[in-house]
Amino acid sequence: MVYKFIAAVGIVALAACSGDKICEPPIPAESSADSSSSVIPAESSAESSSSVILSGDSRDDSAGSSTKSSDSRNSSSSAAGQSSSSSETVSSSSSETTSSSNAEPVAQYLWHDEFDGETIDTSKWTFEIGTGAGGWGNNEWEYYTSRKENAYIKDGVLHIRAQKEDYEGQKYTSARMITKDKFAFTYGTVEARIALPTGKGIWPAFWMLGQNIDEVSWPACGEIDIIEAVNTENKIYGTNHWANGAEYATYGNNTGDYRNQKFELDITQFHTYKFTWDEKYIRMFVDDFMYHEILIENNEGDTEEFHKPFFFLLNVAVAGNWPGFEVDDSQFPNEMLVDYIRVVSD
């Protein structure tokens, strides 16, 4: 979900640096990845998507993610009633849901959350509270809370609910959950079963930030957006953001047009999303269709950020620099549904 937004222009694969300079992105791989090594077999396979370039002004989500020691960016420590645990670092909107978690083996996972309990596990997740600096750096309109009205578990599924309501000076509420200082990892395979909300002005995301963000700030910590969607698009975006030396760079793709293929999907239904990360490549898949790939071997393109520990974030934003500032209030409440998130080491 980056810090400052980068306007999407779907033409050629370039990465935008700060200012007017355009820099070359890390070299994408020539061949398609073998996605057969799913943690859990995907529910379906399908046709594919073309690279979209995110360019323009950088979004400063650092103002909004769990790290800066200023105002509500440090709100992870202020979440009422949230328990703390020692840090572990290792190298839809539909209301009727059925969890597939119970039947799955869990012993082999590096980290996982099946969302099978009655409450959200605060030994794994921290709630970020408030509006963040500059609307979490993206001029978002929601107030993030730790209330059950905005985040709860039902029938083995996590619900992150955005609502239209006047709360603490804002017109909308939602939730933003992070694993910072509780779980971070370097390299591995992530699989998640997720259904996303759609609607004018809605912006759900499952993403990652560098665990060292407090020390080096953004974008030097790096950011990996595994899943983002905006407005009513039935399209998934995958993006990397990094410092590129003294400047800012981003490289992203989406399911709408990737390598001259398009993957048709209804994002409000559950799909299996997979993220693979090793010393050479970062790759992203939905139902075994690859929609993003970036070469990071030997810090190609000054990508040393992507060889360090990252933590997870889940949130549903309302309005902001990317989806824009027209919001359809008739959509609320609107929810992201998460059946499970599982991580295995490679």
C-alpha positions in Angstrom: 0.0 0.0 0.0 2.9 2.3 -0.2 3.5 5.5 1.5 2.8 8.0 -1.1 0.6 7.0 -4.0 2.0 6.3 -7.4 -0.4 6.8 -10.3 -0.7 3.7 -12.4 0.1 3.9 -16.1 -0.1 0.7 -18.0 2.5 1.0 -20.7 6.0 -0.3 -20.3 7.8 -1.8 -17.4 9.7 1.2 -15.9 10.3 2.1 -12.3 9.7 5.7 -11.2 12.3 7.5 -9.1 11.8 10.6 -7.1 11.7 13.8 -9.1 11.4 13.6 -12.9 14.0 10.9 -13.4 13.0 7.6 -14.7 15.2 4.7 -13.7 15.4 1.1 -15.0 13.6 -1.5 -12.9 15.2 -4.7 -11.7 15.2 -7.0 -14.7 12.0 -9.1 -14.8 12.5 -12.8 -15.4 12.1 -14.0 -19.0 10.3 -17.2 -18.2 7.1 -17.8 -16.2 7.6 -19.3 -12.7 6.6 -22.8 -11.8 3.9 -22.3 -9.3 3.3 -26.0 -8.6 5.0 -25.7 -5.2 1.9 -24.3 -3.4 1.8 -24.6 0.3 -1.8 -25.7 -0.2 -3.0 -26.6 -3.7 -4.8 -23.7 -5.4 -8.5 -24.0 -6.0 -8.3 -23.3 -9.7 -5.9 -22.3 -12.4 -6.6 -19.8 -15.1 -5.4 -17.7 -17.9 -3.2 -14.8 -17.3 -2.1 -10.6 -17.1 0.6 -7.2 -18.7 2.8 -5.1 -16.7 1.6 -1.9 -15.3 4.0 0.7 -14.3 3.4 2.8 -11.2 5.0 6.1 -11.8 4.8 9.7 -10.5 4.9 11.0 -7.0 5.8 8.5 -4.3 3.1 7.8 -1.6 4.5 8.1 1.9 2.8 5.3 3.8 5.7 5.5 6.2 3.6 8.2 7.6 1.0 5.6 8.1 2.5 2.2 8.9 3.7 0.9 12.2 6.9 2.7 12.4 7.6 6.3 12.7 7.9 7.5 16.2 5.6 10.4 15.5 1.9 10.8 16.3 -0.4 8.0 15.4 2.3 6.2 13.4 3.4 4.8 16.6 -0.2 3.8 17.4 0.6 0.1 17.5 1.6 0.6 21.1 -1.6 2.4 21.9 -4.1 -0.2 20.8 -6.4 -0.6 23.8 -6.4 -4.0 25.3 -3.8 -5.5 23.0 -1.3 -7.9 24.5 2.4 -7.8 23.6 4.7 -10.7 22.8 8.3 -11.1 22.0 9.4 -10.4 18.5 9.9 -13.4 16.2 12.0 -12.8 13.2 13.0 -15.7 10.9 15.5 -16.1 7.9 -15.7 -9.7 0.5 -17.9 -8.3 1.0 -19.9 -11.6 1.3 -21.4 -12.2 4.7 -21.8 -15.9 4.4 -18.5 -17.6 4.6 -17.1 -21.1 5.2 -13.6 -21.7 6.5 -11.4 -24.3 5.0 -8.8 -24.0 7.7 -9.9 -26.8 10.1 -8.9 -29.7 7.8 -5.4 -28.4 7.0 -2.2 -29.6 8.7 -0.4 -26.8 10.5 2.8 -28.3 12.0 4.9 -27.6 8.9 4.4 -23.8 8.9 7.0 -21.2 9.8 4.1 -19.0 10.9 0.4 -19.2 10.2 -3.0 -17.9 11.4 -6.0 -20.0 10.6 -8.4 -17.5 12.3 -10.2 -20.4 14.0 -10.5 -18.8 17.5 -13.2 -16.7 18.9 -11.0 -13.6 19.0 -8.1 -12.1 17.0 -4.8 -13.5 18.3 -3.0 -10.5 19.7 0.2 -12.5 20.2 0.4 -12.4 16.4 -1.3 -9.1 15.5 -1.2 -5.5 16.7 -3.9 -3.0 15.8 -2.8 0.4 14.5 -5.1 3.1 15.8 -6.1 6.5 14.4 -5.7 8.3 11.2 -1.9 8.3 10.8 0.2 11.2 9.6 -1.4 12.6 6.5 -4.1 9.9 6.3 -1.4 7.2 6.6 0.6 9.1 4.0 -2.1 8.6 1.4 -4.8 11.1 2.5 -7.1 8.2 3.5 -10.4 9.1 5.2 -10.9 6.3 7.7 -10.2 6.0 11.4 -8.6 2.7 12.2 -9.8 1.0 15.5 -9.3 -2.2 17.4 -13.1 -2.5 18.0 -15.0 -5.7 17.1 -17.2 -3.5 14.9 -14.2 -3.2 12.6 -12.3 -6.5 13.0 -13.6 -9.8 14.2 -13.6 -13.6 13.6 -16.6 -15.6 12.6 -16.8 -19.2 11.5 -13.0 -19.4 11.1 -12.7 -16.3 8.9 -11.2 -12.9 9.8 -13.5 -10.0 8.9 -11.9 -6.5 8.4 -14.9 -4.2 8.1 -15.0 -0.6 6.8 -18.1 1.3 8.0 -19.7 4.6 7.4 -20.0 6.3 10.8 -18.9 9.5 12.5 -16.0 8.5 14.8 -13.2 10.6 16.3 -13.7 13.3 13.8 -13.7 11.0 10.8 -16.6 9.8 8.6 -15.5 6.2 8.2 -13.9 3.5 10.4 -11.9 0.4 9.5 -9.1 -1.8 10.9 -5.4 -2.1 10.2 -3.5 -5.1 11.6 0.2 -5.7 11.6 2.7 -8.4 12.8 5.5 -5.9 13.4 7.7 -6.9 16.3 5.8 -10.2 16.6 6.6 -11.9 13.3 8.9 -11.0 10.4 10.8 -13.2 8.0 13.2 -13.3 5.1 12.5 -15.6 2.1 9.8 -18.2 2.0 6.4 -18.9 0.5 3.2 -17.3 1.7 -0.2 -18.5 0.9 -3.5 -16.8 1.8 -7.2 -17.4 1.0 -8.8 -14.0 0.8 -12.0 -12.4 -0.5 -11.8 -8.6 -1.2 -14.3 -5.8 -1.0 -15.1 -3.6 -4.0 -16.8 -0.2 -4.2 -16.1 3.4 -5.2 -13.4 4.7 -2.9 -12.5 1.3 -1.3 -8.8 0.2 -1.0 -8.0 -3.2 0.6 -4.5 -4.5 0.9 -2.4 -7.5 2.1 1.2 -6.2 2.2 4.6 -6.1 3.9 7.1 -3.6 5.2 10.7 -4.0 6.2 11.1 -4.7 9.9 13.8 -2.0 10.1 11.4 0.8 9.2 11.9 2.6 12.5 15.6 2.8 11.9 15.8 3.6 8.2 12.3 5.0 7.4 10.4 4.5 4.2 11.3 3.7 1.4 14.7 2.5 2.6 12.9 -0.3 4.5 11.3 -1.6 1.4 7.7 -2.4 0.7 6.0 -5.5 -0.9 2.4 -5.2 -1.8 1.1 -8.7 -2.3 -2.5 -7.8 -2.9 -4.1 -4.4 -3.6 -7.3 -3.5 -5.3 -9.1 -0.2 -5.7 -12.7 0.9 -6.4 -14.8 -1.5 -8.4 -11.9 -3.0 -10.5 -11.8 -6.9 -10.6 -8.1 -6.6 -10.8 -5.2 -7.4 -8.4 -2.1 -5.3 -8.2 1.3 -6.6 -7.0 4.1 -4.0 -6.4 7.6 -3.5 -5.0 8.8 -0.2 -3.6 12.3 0.6 -2.5 14.9 3.4 -2.0 17.0 2.9 -5.2 19.9 4.5 -3.5 19.1 8.1 -2.6 16.0 8.1 -4.7 12.6 6.3 -4.8 11.7 3.4 -7.2 8.6 1.2 -7.8 7.8 -1.7 -10.0 4.4 -3.3 -10.3 2.1 -5.5 -12.4 -1.5 -6.6 -12.3 -3.9 -9.3 -13.3 -5.5 -7.1 -16.0 -2.6 -7.4 -18.4 0.5 -9.3 -17.5 2.8 -10.5 -20.4 -0.1 -10.0 -22.8 -2.4 -12.2 -20.8 -5.4 -11.3 -18.7 -6.7 -13.2 -15.7 -10.5 -12.8 -15.2 -11.6 -13.1 -11.6 -14.3 -11.9 -9.2 -12.2 -10.5 -6.3 -15.2 -10.6 -4.0 -15.0 -14.4 -4.0 -12.3 -16.4 -2.1 -9.1 -16.9 -4.2 -5.8 -18.5 -3.2 -3.0 -15.9 -3.3 0.6 -17.0 -3.2 3.8 -15.0 -2.8 7.2 -16.7 -3.3 10.4 -15.0 -2.2 14.0 -16.2 -2.5 17.4 -14.7 -3.1 16.7 -14.4 -6.8 13.0 -13.5 -7.3 9.9 -12.2 -5.8 6.7 -13.6 -7.5 3.0 -13.3 -6.9 0.2 -15.6 -7.9 -3.6 -15.8 -7.7 -5.0 -19.3 -8.3 -1.7 -20.2 -9.9 -1.7 -17.3 -12.3 1.5 -15.2 -11.9 0.7 -11.5 -12.0 4.0 -10.0 -10.8 7.7 -11.0 -10.9 10.8 -9.0 -10.1 14.5 -10.0 -10.1 16.4 -9.1 -6.9 19.4 -11.4 -7.3 22.7 -9.7 -6.4 20.6 -6.6 -5.4 19.7 -6.0 -9.1 18.4 -2.5 -9.5 19.6 -1.5 -6.0 17.1 -3.8 -4.3 19.1 -4.7 -1.2 16.0 -4.0 0.9 14.4 -7.2 -0.3 17.0 -9.4 1.4 16.0 -8.4 5.0 13.1 -9.3 7.3 9.6 -8.1 6.5 6.3 -8.1 8.5 2.7 -8.4 7.4 -0.1 -5.8 7.2 -3.8 -6.2 6.5 -6.1 -3.2 6.1 -9.1 -1.7 4.3 -8.7 2.0 3.5 -11.5 4.4 2.5 -10.5 7.0 -0.1 -7.0 8.1 -0.7 -4.6 9.2 -3.4 -5.0 6.0 -5.4 -8.7 5.2 -5.3 -9.6 8.9 -5.3 -12.0 10.9 -3.1 -15.4 9.8 -4.5 -16.9 7.3 -2.0 -20.1 5.3 -2.5 -21.6 5.3 0.9 -24.2 2.7 -0.1 -21.5 0.0 0.0 -21.0 0.1 3.7 -20.4 -2.0 5.7 -17.8 -3.5 3.3 -15.4 -6.3 4.3 -12.2 -8.0 3.5 -12.4 -11.7 4.4 -9.3 -13.8 5.3 -9.6 -17.5 5.8 -5.9 -18.2 6.5 -2.4 -16.9 6.0 0.4 -19.5 6.0 4.2 -19.2 5.7 6.7 -21.9 4.9 10.4 -21.6 4.6 12.1 -22.5 1.3 
